[in-house]
Amino acid sequence: MTYKIAILGTGYVGLVCGVGLADFGNRVTCTDIDGEKIDLLARETIPFYEPGLEDYLKRNRKEGRFFLEKDPKKAIRDNDIIFIAVGTPSRDDGEADLSYLEEAVRTIARESKKPKIVVTKSTVSVGTNRWMKETLLHLNPAVSFLVVSNPEFLREGRAVQDFFHPDKVVIGTEEEEAREVMREIYRPLYLIDTPFVITNPETAELIKYACNAFLATKITFINEIANLCDRVGADVHQVAKAMGMDGRISPKFLHPGPGYGGSCFPKDTEALCSIAENLGYEFKTLKAVVSANKRKRELMVEKIKHHLEDLKGKTIAILGLVFKQNTDDIRKSPAIDIIQLLLKEGVYIRCFDPLAMENARKILPNLTYFQDEYETAQDGDALVIATEWNQFRNIDLSKIKKLLKSPILLDLRNLYDPATLKSLGFTYEGVGRK
Ligand SMILES: NC(=O)c1ccc[n+]([C@@H]2O[C@H](COP(=O)([O-])OP(=O)(O)OC[C@H]3O[C@@H](n4cnc5c(N)ncnc54)[C@H](O)[C@@H]3O)[C@@H](O)[C@H]2O)c1
């Protein structure tokens, strides 16, 4: 059976899921309130960087399974299954801002004339799917609505691979019919033995937050260990490697750096703290993680300050603006936070990122942007590596040394070997490897 699916919200998640579900044989229409995004996609231009996505978009359009629609109302009317993949950013108080989702739910209620299955891909507070079901039935009692929580776990930069080879698919609904339809939609994953976690909506919603909060905790834990290593002269990489040898711990997400960032971990950790608080429970470990992660940015600035004494009037060259390599997403990037802290200290910033300069210019128009590592380093009082781009692992260090005013390299991603840098005459400092 070919299912007719509309996806409301054609951002990272909506577009990847849209072309992925089309590739599984479903008939998918992606729509968005941002008409420019749909126009760009109609010209087969992806509005953000995601390796491999363009090929899937082109192929599924050509083979008549993937469509674009500028009018979300029409997309709702014409399809039976409506996936919601709109943004759920942080509000000032840390709670998830559900206003885009609420608007989408109202539009679905208004436009539906026949039964719909409404699937929530967006990361939402616990209880949202139950609220959605009640609201849809209240606003449009003439139509039958089944609601499913189906959180997404893809990682930017590896989103296509993650969509086709997920560790798990979580389906949270109390309706057997919806469960069956979801199994069918994801049938190709079922056939390759992907585990399906079938549960109620609240559990599905909490699984998503628990996963992100746990990963953020793991990153923060190794960063805290790195802070101790800095103080005692231990090597955080050896600590992390030995920890990872313990099967109960696993080596993943034990890479020290300037703290977690991106569009998900910061907002999801804060949202889970708020969810707990609203239930009268103080989630002490997670609150500590959020605050330690913020402090990590400050500690990185302290590190830079330590080598330059007074920061005021100094020129710092920054390599990398994104929160991790292989994306152009600068949302909550540690590099951007560190730049903002340095600007407050009166520092002049020169910077370069292989993909994200256009995005960075929109929020930091007064920085000076360069085309490569060498132009950026010219006359800098120090060079800071803020993102682990592979191309920063192989820079010509002798050339960089000549270009810098003083040969100071602060490597916030530990891309280089301290002994090698020392032998080249650099004052070098990484994270947790004094
Ligand atoms: N980006 C990730 O890595 C990732 C991973 C897993 C889960 N998520 C979750 O998925 C959700 C979407 O994240 P994203 O990064 O794709 O966001 P995004 O900002 O890239 O895209 C959201 C899109 O929704 C559109 N939109 C808003 N209201 C709409 C409406 N009523 N109808 C149609 N379109 C509408 C916006 O214009 C935007 O294009 C969030 O809840 C996020 O937490 C994101």
Ligand as a Chemical Component Dictionary entry (heavy atoms), coordinates in Angstrom:
data_LIG
# 
_chem_comp.id                   LIG 
_chem_comp.type                 NON-POLYMER 
_chem_comp.pdbx_formal_charge   0 
_chem_comp.three_letter_code    LIG 
# 
loop_
_chem_comp_atom.comp_id 
_chem_comp_atom.atom_id 
_chem_comp_atom.alt_atom_id 
_chem_comp_atom.type_symbol 
_chem_comp_atom.charge 
_chem_comp_atom.model_Cartn_x 
_chem_comp_atom.model_Cartn_y 
_chem_comp_atom.model_Cartn_z 
_chem_comp_atom.pdbx_ordinal 
LIG N1  N1  N 0  18.133 19.360 13.638 1  
LIG C1  C1  C 0  18.342 18.211 14.258 2  
LIG O1  O1  O 0  19.462 17.684 14.275 3  
LIG C2  C2  C 0  17.200 17.502 14.958 4  
LIG C3  C3  C 0  17.347 16.147 15.306 5  
LIG C4  C4  C 0  16.295 15.501 15.960 6  
LIG C5  C5  C 0  15.141 16.198 16.269 7  
LIG N2  N2  N 1  15.032 17.528 15.947 8  
LIG C6  C6  C 0  13.778 18.213 16.280 9  
LIG O2  O2  O 0  13.010 18.310 15.081 10 
LIG C7  C7  C 0  12.279 19.548 15.062 11 
LIG C8  C8  C 0  12.639 20.334 13.811 12 
LIG O3  O3  O 0  14.004 20.680 13.874 13 
LIG P1  P1  P 0  14.781 21.263 12.592 14 
LIG O4  O4  O 0  16.211 21.370 12.998 15 
LIG O5  O5  O -1 14.397 20.484 11.397 16 
LIG O6  O6  O 0  14.125 22.729 12.519 17 
LIG P2  P2  P 0  14.253 23.793 11.340 18 
LIG O7  O7  O 0  14.167 25.114 11.992 19 
LIG O8  O8  O 0  15.407 23.476 10.464 20 
LIG O9  O9  O 0  12.918 23.551 10.487 21 
LIG C9  C9  C 0  11.629 23.793 10.950 22 
LIG C10 C10 C 0  10.779 24.273 9.773  23 
LIG O10 O10 O 0  9.407  24.320 10.166 24 
LIG C11 C11 C 0  8.791  25.382 9.423  25 
LIG N3  N3  N 0  7.486  25.684 10.031 26 
LIG C12 C12 C 0  7.198  26.323 11.196 27 
LIG N4  N4  N 0  5.880  26.343 11.399 28 
LIG C13 C13 C 0  5.294  25.709 10.367 29 
LIG C14 C14 C 0  3.939  25.374 10.004 30 
LIG N5  N5  N 0  2.913  25.716 10.797 31 
LIG N6  N6  N 0  3.716  24.709 8.860  32 
LIG C15 C15 C 0  4.741  24.363 8.059  33 
LIG N7  N7  N 0  6.032  24.632 8.330  34 
LIG C16 C16 C 0  6.305  25.286 9.462  35 
LIG C17 C17 C 0  9.836  26.487 9.503  36 
LIG O11 O11 O 0  9.625  27.485 8.520  37 
LIG C18 C18 C 0  11.134 25.695 9.292  38 
LIG O12 O12 O 0  11.486 25.643 7.925  39 
LIG C19 C19 C 0  12.628 20.255 16.373 40 
LIG O13 O13 O 0  11.654 19.939 17.328 41 
LIG C20 C20 C 0  13.968 19.639 16.745 42 
LIG O14 O14 O 0  14.193 19.675 18.137 43 
LIG C21 C21 C 0  16.034 18.181 15.291 44 
# 
loop_
_chem_comp_bond.comp_id 
_chem_comp_bond.atom_id_1 
_chem_comp_bond.atom_id_2 
_chem_comp_bond.value_order 
_chem_comp_bond.pdbx_ordinal 
LIG N1  C1  SING 1  
LIG C1  O1  DOUB 2  
LIG C1  C2  SING 3  
LIG C2  C3  SING 4  
LIG C2  C21 DOUB 5  
LIG C3  C4  DOUB 6  
LIG C4  C5  SING 7  
LIG C5  N2  DOUB 8  
LIG N2  C6  SING 9  
LIG N2  C21 SING 10 
LIG C6  O2  SING 11 
LIG C6  C20 SING 12 
LIG O2  C7  SING 13 
LIG C7  C8  SING 14 
LIG C7  C19 SING 15 
LIG C8  O3  SING 16 
LIG O3  P1  SING 17 
LIG P1  O4  DOUB 18 
LIG P1  O5  SING 19 
LIG P1  O6  SING 20 
LIG O6  P2  SING 21 
LIG P2  O7  DOUB 22 
LIG P2  O8  SING 23 
LIG P2  O9  SING 24 
LIG O9  C9  SING 25 
LIG C9  C10 SING 26 
LIG C10 O10 SING 27 
LIG C10 C18 SING 28 
LIG O10 C11 SING 29 
LIG C11 N3  SING 30 
LIG C11 C17 SING 31 
LIG N3  C12 SING 32 
LIG N3  C16 SING 33 
LIG C12 N4  DOUB 34 
LIG N4  C13 SING 35 
LIG C13 C14 SING 36 
LIG C13 C16 DOUB 37 
LIG C14 N5  SING 38 
LIG C14 N6  DOUB 39 
LIG N6  C15 SING 40 
LIG C15 N7  DOUB 41 
LIG N7  C16 SING 42 
LIG C17 O11 SING 43 
LIG C17 C18 SING 44 
LIG C18 O12 SING 45 
LIG C19 O13 SING 46 
LIG C19 C20 SING 47 
LIG C20 O14 SING 48 
# 
